[in-house]
Every structure is written in C-alpha cells, then in structure tokens.
C-alpha cells in the first residue's frame, strides 16, 4: 500500500515536472531490504518481484517479463530466472535503457565472521532498484522523442563458487536484443544504456568506471552524465576514471552492442558482507544519483 502512495506523491502537479526524492527512494530501499535475502529463484526474490511489478504498473509503466532457466550449480536442479522490463512511451522507437540487477548474492562471502550468514543487499541489489522505482513517477511526463526502458536483471550475482559466471540476466537480454536487431525484428533501438549499481553508500563517490570511460561509443554517455552532475553541483560524481568493474554494462555493450556505462560506487566497505543493510545507506546519496539521471533523461533530444 505504501508503494502506491509513494508513486502518487512523486508525480507532482500538472504545472510542474515531478522531482526526484531521495527520501522516497530510501523508503523503497528499506522496503526491499526488509524482505530479506533475494537470490535468484528464492521466495524472497518472488516477493520482491511482486512488489516492484505492482509499483511500476501503478506508475503507468508497461511491464513484461523475460524468463530463462539455468541449472543450480550445487544441485543440478532447474532454476527459473526472470528479467523485468518496464517500458515508458513504448511508441518511441529511439530508446534509452536504464538497468539495475535486482537479485542478491546467495551468501555474504566477503564477511570476515559470517561468510554464510544473512545477506540482504541493501546497497548491492536494492539501491539501483530503489532509484528506478522513484524515477517511475517522472516517466509518464517525460517529453522529447526518446522512450525509456527500465530493465531489472536477474542472476547478476547467482554465484556460489568463484568460478561461477556473473551477469546471467544481462547476457541473456543482450543476446536476445542482438538477435532481434540482426534479424530486423526489433521495432526500436537503444541509443544508450546506463547501469545503476551500489549507489546508496553514505560516503558516496561515483568515479567514472574505466571500461565505460575508455570505450569510444560509451565515452560520450559518460561525459554527458558527469557534465550534468557538474552543472547541478552534485559533487558525488567524480569526473575521473578509477575502477574497472565487470558489471551488467559489459554484456550489454559487448554482446548487445548497446553503448552502456556503469554508474557505481565500488568503494563500499560493507560489500558482500552481512553489514550491507539499510543503516549503511543514505537518502542523500540516492537523491544525488536520481536527480542527475532524471536531468540527463530530460536532456535527451
């Protein structure tokens, strides 16, 4: 019930564009984290999926799922995975992809005390989703010629052993998109993509991710976002490369040929530990990221 009230509050009046609220985004993060662990195929994941699908539909998005299946590496049993795609202004063939993974790692394997403890992934999992949930209120009024798809990727972190592959959901999505483009079956194309991951750290510093800054086709996307942040005075965006991260943007760019950058604060002390909880996240950080992304979207021509 609270999620529907938040969506309504974020739309604003007819005379003003809806604003992004870090406090509302933080409420979404807290609601998701309160579900508990949400690894792929789990009851927690199913509960989260129901929550966010209802939220995006109530906000006016057209929601569809993209299901696929893998075998659990521990048991050999099939595990159903499901990407969620939320379309805004689906009639616009030129589109932007905003993505985030919505699964959590099965275990907090970097925790020095409880590497098989409870992992709720407040920052690493819920933060990107929370930003998209709050952005939803502004999407129906987004002007211009460009449509937007929110894509929530499953199985980014379905990793039990170090040898297990990451980014299963984004790889599946990228292969499907690339195939449709090659066959001429896709009625649209993505001009750019942005992945939001680990964006709620209380001490937020978003450096430019090295792959994103070095690829010729993604560098303009990076430059445009960080320029928006500079104009807005959002100092959490640091206009220099630092970390190279193997995140969902890699298959989107390498397989799907979508120029996609990663917006991520990889310097998070609670990463993959039991301490990745809402108490270590910040509404101010979510606000900084959400306001920049909304302003960037509104500048698309």
For each residue, the residues with C-beta under 8 A, 3 or more apart:
1: 4 5
2: 5 6 27 31
3: 6 7 28 31 51 54 55 58 133
4: 1 7 8 54 55 58
5: 1 2 8 9
6: 2 3 9 10 24 27 28 133 134 137
7: 3 4 10 11 55 58 59 136 137
8: 4 5 11
9: 5 6 21 24 137
10: 6 7 18 19 20 21 24 134 136 137 138
11: 7 8 18 137 138 140 141
12: 16 17 18 19 137
13: 16
14:
15:
16: 12 13
17: 12 138 141 298
18: 10 11 12 137 138 141
19: 10 12 138 291
20: 10 25 134 135 138 287 290 291 293 294
21: 9 10 24 25 134 287 290
22: 25 26 282 283 284 285 286 287 288 290
23: 26 27 283 287
24: 6 9 10 21 27 28 134
25: 20 21 22 28 29 130 131 133 134 283 286 287 290
26: 22 23 29 30 130 200 278 281 282 283 286
27: 2 6 23 24 30 31
28: 3 6 24 25 31 32 55 126 129 130 133 134
29: 25 26 32 33 122 126 127 129 130 200 278 281 286
30: 26 27 33 34 122 278
31: 2 3 27 28 34 35 51
32: 28 29 35 38 48 51 52 122 125 126 129 130
33: 29 30 36 120 121 122 126 277 278
34: 30 31 278
35: 31 32 38 44 47 48 51 120
36: 33 44 118 120
37: 42 44 104 106 118 119 120 121
38: 32 35 42 44 45 47 48 102 103 104 120 121 125
39: 42 44 45 103 104 105 106 157 158
40: 45 79 81 103 154 155 158 168
41: 45 72 79 80 81
42: 37 38 39 45 46
43: 46 47
44: 35 36 37 38 39 47 48 104
45: 38 39 40 41 42 48 49 102 103 154
46: 42 43 49 50
47: 35 38 43 44 50 51
48: 32 35 38 44 45 51 52 102
49: 45 46 52 53 82 84 102
50: 46 47 53 54
51: 3 31 32 35 47 48 54 55
52: 32 48 49 55 56 84 102 129 133 152
53: 49 50 56 57 63 84
54: 3 4 50 51 57 58
55: 3 4 7 28 51 52 58 59 133 136
56: 52 53 59 61 63 84 86 133 136 150
57: 53 54 60 61 63
58: 3 4 7 54 55
59: 7 55 56 136 137 139 140
60: 57 88 136 139 140
61: 56 57 86 87 88 136 139 150
62: 86 87 88 90
63: 53 56 57 84 85 86 87
64: 84 85 87
65: 82 83 84 85
66: 82 83 84 85 172 173 176
67: 80 81 82 83
68: 81 82 83 168 169 172
69: 78 79 80 81
70: 78 79 81 155 158 168
71: 76 77 78 79
72: 41 75 76 77 78 79
73: 160 161 164
74: 160
75: 72
76: 71 72
77: 71 72
78: 69 70 71 72
79: 40 41 69 70 71 72 158
80: 41 67 69
81: 40 41 67 68 69 70 154 155 158 168 169 172
82: 49 65 66 67 68 154
83: 65 66 67 68 151 152 153 154 169 172 173
84: 49 52 53 56 63 64 65 66 102 150 151 152 154
85: 63 64 65 66 149 150 151 152
86: 56 61 62 63 132 136 149 150 151 152
87: 61 62 63 64 90 147 149
88: 60 61 62 139 140 142 147 148 149 150
89: 92 139 142 147 148
90: 62 87 147
91: 147
92: 89 95 145 146 147 188
93: 147 187 188 189
94: 145 146 147 188 189 191
95: 92 146 147 148 149 188 189 190 191
96: 146 147 148 149 190 191 192 193 194 297 300
97: 148 149 151 190 192 193 194 252 258 260
98: 132 135 148 149 150 151 193 194 196 293
99: 128 150 151 152 153 170 193 194 195 196 248 249 252 260
100: 127 128 129 131 132 150 152 153 195 196 197
101: 125 128 152 153 154 156 157 169 170 197 248
102: 38 45 48 49 52 84 125 126 128 129 152 153 154
103: 38 39 40 45 125 153 154 155 156 157 158 169
104: 37 38 39 44 119 120 121 124 125 157
105: 39 108 109 119 121 124 125 157 159 272
106: 37 39 119 157 158 159 160
107: 115 116 117 119 160
108: 105 111 114 115 116 117 118 119 272 273 274 276
109: 105 115 272
110: 115 271 272 273
111: 108 114 115 117 272 273 274 275
112: 115 273
113: 117 274
114: 108 111 117 118 274
115: 107 108 109 110 111 112
116: 107 108
117: 107 108 111 113 114 274
118: 36 37 108 114 274
119: 37 104 105 106 107 108 272 273 274 276
120: 33 35 36 37 38 104 126 276 277
121: 33 37 38 104 105 124 125 126 276
122: 29 30 32 33 125 126 127 200 276 277 278 280 281
123: 126 127 198 199 200 201 268 270 271 276 280 281
124: 104 105 121 127 157 197 198 268 271 272 276
125: 32 38 101 102 103 104 105 121 122 128 129 157
126: 28 29 32 33 102 120 121 122 123 129 130 200
127: 29 100 122 123 124 130 131 196 197 198 199 200 281 286
128: 99 100 101 102 125 131 132 195 196 197 198 199
129: 28 29 32 52 100 102 125 126 132 133 152
130: 25 26 28 29 32 126 127 133 134 200 286
131: 25 100 127 128 134 135 196 199 286 289 290 293
132: 86 98 100 128 129 135 136 150 152 196
133: 3 6 25 28 52 55 56 129 130 136
134: 6 10 20 21 24 25 28 130 131 137 286 290
135: 20 98 131 132 138 139 150 290 293 294 297
136: 7 10 55 56 59 60 61 86 132 133 139 150
137: 6 7 9 10 11 12 18 59 134
138: 10 11 17 18 19 20 135 141 142 294
139: 59 60 61 88 89 135 136 142 148
140: 11 59 60 88
141: 11 17 18 138
142: 88 89 138 139 148 297 298
143: 298
144: 298 300 301
145: 92 94 300 301
146: 92 94 95 96 191 297 300 301
147: 87 88 89 90 91 92 93 94 95 96 188
148: 88 89 95 96 97 98 139 142 297
149: 85 86 87 88 95 96 97 98 190
150: 56 61 84 85 86 88 98 99 100 132 135 136
151: 83 84 85 86 97 98 99 173
152: 52 83 84 85 86 99 100 101 102 129 132
153: 83 99 100 101 102 103 156 167 169 170 173 248
154: 40 45 81 82 83 84 101 102 103 158 168 169
155: 40 70 81 103 158 167 168 169
156: 101 103 153 166 167 168 169 170 247 248
157: 39 101 103 104 105 106 124 125 166
158: 39 40 70 79 81 103 106 154 155 164 168
159: 105 106 162 164 165 166
160: 73 74 106 107 164
161: 73 164
162: 159
163:
164: 73 158 159 160 161
165: 159 168 171
166: 156 157 159 246
167: 153 155 156 170 171 246 247 248 250 251
168: 40 68 70 81 154 155 156 158 165 171 172
169: 68 81 83 101 103 153 154 155 156 172 173 248
170: 99 101 153 156 167 173 174 248 251 252
171: 165 167 168 174 175 251 255
172: 66 68 81 83 168 169 175 176
173: 66 83 151 153 169 170 176 177 251 252 256
174: 170 171 177 178 251 252 254 255 256 258
175: 171 172 178 179 255 256
176: 66 172 173 179 180
177: 173 174 180 181 186 190 256 258
178: 174 175 181 182 255 256 257
179: 175 176 182 183 185
180: 176 177 183 185 186
181: 177 178 184 186 189 257
182: 178 179
183: 179 180
184: 181
185: 179 180
186: 177 180 181 189
187: 93
188: 92 93 94 95 147
189: 93 94 95 181 186
190: 95 96 97 149 177 193 256 258
191: 94 95 96 146 259
192: 96 97 221 258 259 260 261
193: 96 97 98 99 190 221 249 252 253 258 259 260 261
194: 96 97 98 99 221 225 249 260 261 262 263 293
195: 99 100 128 247 248 249 252 260 261 262 263 264
196: 98 99 100 127 128 131 132 199 263 264 289 293
197: 100 101 124 127 128 247 248 262 263 264
198: 123 124 127 128 201 264 265 266 268 271
199: 123 127 128 131 196 204 206 263 264 265 285 286 289
200: 26 29 122 123 126 127 130 204 281 282 285 286
201: 123 198 204 205 265 267 268 280 281 282 285
202: 280 281 282 285
203:
204: 199 200 201 236 265 282 284 285 288 289
205: 201 236 238 265 267
206: 199 236 237 238 263 264 265 289
207: 238 240 241 242 243 265
208: 212 213 222 226 238 239 240 241 242
209: 212 213 222 241 242 243 244 245 247 249 261 262 263 264 266
210: 213 214 241 242 243 244 245
211: 214 215 218 244 245 249 250 253 262
212: 208 209 215 218 219 221 222 249 260 261 262
213: 208 209 210 218 219 222 241 261
214: 210 211 219 241
215: 211 212 218 219 253 259
216: 219
217: 220 253 259
218: 211 212 213 215 221 222 249 253 259 260 261
219: 212 213 214 215 216 222 223
220: 217 223 224 259
221: 192 193 194 212 218 224 225 259 260 261
222: 208 209 212 213 218 219 225 226 261
223: 219 220 226 227
224: 220 221 227 228 296 299
225: 194 221 222 228 229 237 261 263 292 293 296
226: 208 222 223 229 230 237 239
227: 223 224 230 231
228: 224 225 231 232 292 295 296 299
229: 225 226 232 234 236 237 239 292
230: 226 227 233 234 237 239
231: 227 228
232: 228 229 291 292 295
233: 230
234: 229 230 237 288 291 292
235:
236: 204 205 206 229 285 288 289
237: 206 225 226 229 230 234 288 292
238: 205 206 207 208 242
239: 208 226 229 230
240: 207 208
241: 207 208 209 210 213 214
242: 207 208 209 210 238 266
243: 207 209 210 264 266 267
244: 209 210 211
245: 209 210 211 262 264 266
246: 166 167 250
247: 156 167 195 197 209 250 262 264
248: 99 101 153 156 167 169 170 195 197 251 252 260 262
249: 99 193 194 195 209 211 212 218 252 253 260 261 262
250: 167 211 246 247 253 254
251: 167 170 171 173 174 248 254 255 256
252: 97 99 170 173 174 193 195 248 249 255 256 258 260
253: 193 211 215 217 218 249 250 256 257 258 259 260
254: 174 250 251
255: 171 174 175 178 251 252
256: 173 174 175 177 178 190 251 252 253 260
257: 178 181 253
258: 97 174 177 190 192 193 252 253
259: 191 192 193 215 217 218 220 221 253
260: 97 99 192 193 194 195 212 218 221 248 249 252 253 256
261: 192 193 194 195 209 212 213 218 221 222 225 249
262: 194 195 197 209 211 212 245 247 248 249
263: 194 195 196 197 199 206 209 225 289 293
264: 195 196 197 198 199 206 209 243 245 247
265: 198 199 201 204 205 206 207 268 285
266: 198 209 242 243 245 271
267: 201 205 243
268: 123 124 198 201 265 271 276
269: 275
270: 123 273 275 276 277 280
271: 110 123 124 198 266 268 276
272: 105 108 109 110 111 119 124 276
273: 108 110 111 112 119 270 276
274: 108 111 113 114 117 118 119 277
275: 111 269 270 280
276: 108 119 120 121 122 123 124 268 270 271 272 273 280
277: 33 120 122 270 274 280 281
278: 26 29 30 33 34 122 281
279:
280: 122 123 201 202 270 275 276 277
281: 26 29 122 123 127 200 201 202 277 278 285 286
282: 22 26 200 201 202 204 285 286
283: 22 23 25 26 286 287
284: 22 204 287 288
285: 22 199 200 201 202 204 236 265 281 282 288 289
286: 22 25 26 29 127 130 131 134 199 200 281 282 283 289 290
287: 20 21 22 23 25 283 284 290 291
288: 22 204 234 236 237 284 285 291 292
289: 131 196 199 204 206 236 263 285 286 292 293
290: 20 21 22 25 131 134 135 286 287 293 294
291: 19 20 232 234 287 288 294 295
292: 225 228 229 232 234 237 288 289 295 296
293: 20 98 131 135 194 196 225 263 289 290 296 297
294: 20 135 138 290 291 297 298
295: 228 232 291 292 298 299
296: 224 225 228 292 293 299 300
297: 96 135 142 146 148 293 294 300
298: 17 142 143 144 294 295
299: 224 228 295 296
300: 96 144 145 146 296 297
301: 144 145 146
